[in-house]
Amino acid sequence: MAFAYSPEECTDGTFVPRTVNGTELRPGVMAVDPEVLPFGSILDIPGYGLAQGEDTGGAIVGNTIDLLFPSRDAAYAWGKQELQAVLLRKGWHEWQLEPLKEILAAALNSFKVGGDPQLDRTITRAEWAVMVARILGIAPKPTCASFRDVPYMHWAAPTLAALREREVFKGGTDGRFRPDEPVVWSDLAAFLARYGISDPHQIYVDSDALTRGEVLLQLRPLLAKPATP
């Protein structure tokens, strides 16, 4: 059973326009029972389109889902419907990341965290850069010439220097890279567009901070791309 909700429904002044995972409430968000459908799962829903499980609700148990609509009127128009959806992704499956396991392991050595890949952890721009370098086969280059805000002793400085030299990353107009800030979708989308890659699910908004798993999945097409666009 699919129900509908909208950001306008709570009027008691306590409503926060965020999911339980901290992501922005927007069309394409789905509340699920995470014991049945793990967070990150994507459904293709007749009459609605693609939805990703990011939220929960007290009445959302078992195979029941709640779909977010942009307005109360749109949610009321949907009401509740019994339907059959197509499961496109169920959480983070190991097989989805199989082509990247060696790359991930090598990148994790650089992250100095080891062990658990922590795919649900927010990824920094430096970590993202290391993943890109591993995928494209670009070796670190010990040098002090990197970006204005990347100290020589920063753990990712050699990799960032190599990527800048190859013009894979150019930084901002101020010569900065912001290595320790989280990667947001607008950053990744602009980068992927240079390689002719787009998000097939179109479920992110520009301000969404991405996890390691999300970035890895988006970078998979680079395995078949040359080192420079």
C-alpha positions, 0 to 999 in steps of 0.5 A: 500500500502506498500513501502520500504525505507532503511538507505542508501537513504539520502545522503545529510549529514542530515540523522540521523539513528533514527526513530521519536521515537528515536529507531534505524532504523533496519529491522522490523521497519515500518513507519505508519500514527499514526492516523490510526495505533498507534505506537507500532502496529505489522503487519505480512506482506507477504513476509516481516515478522513482523514489528512494527510501530515506524516511520512516513513519509510525504507520509505515510497517511491512510493505507499506510506503509513504511517498512525498509530494510537493503540496498537500493538494497533490498528496490528497489527490494521490490518497492511498493506492495498492500497486506493484512497484519495480525494485531497482535497488535494495540498500547497498548490495555488495555486487553493486560495488564488486568492480570497485572493491580493489579501488575502495580498499586502496582508497581506504588505506589512504583514508587511514580508517581500514576495515569496514568501508563505512559506505553510509559515511559522508564523504569528503572532497579529498576522499572523493578525489582519491577515489577518482585517481584510483579509478583513472589510474593516476598516481600521486605526485609528491609536490608542494604545488596543489591548491591554495587551501591544501597544505603540503602535509595534507594526506591527500596533497600528492593525489590532488597535485596529480589530479590538478596537473592532469586537469581532472580537478581545477578547483574554484576560481580562487584556487581552493579545493576545500578538501575537508568539506563534504561532497554535495551533489552539485559538485559531483554532477558537474564533474560527471557531466564532463565525462558525459555521465548523468544520474539515471535516477535523478533523485538528488538535489544540489545541496545533498551531501553524499555518502561513500557508497553513493559516490562509488556507485556514481563513479562506476562509469569512469571505469570505462573512461580515459583519464582526461575528458 
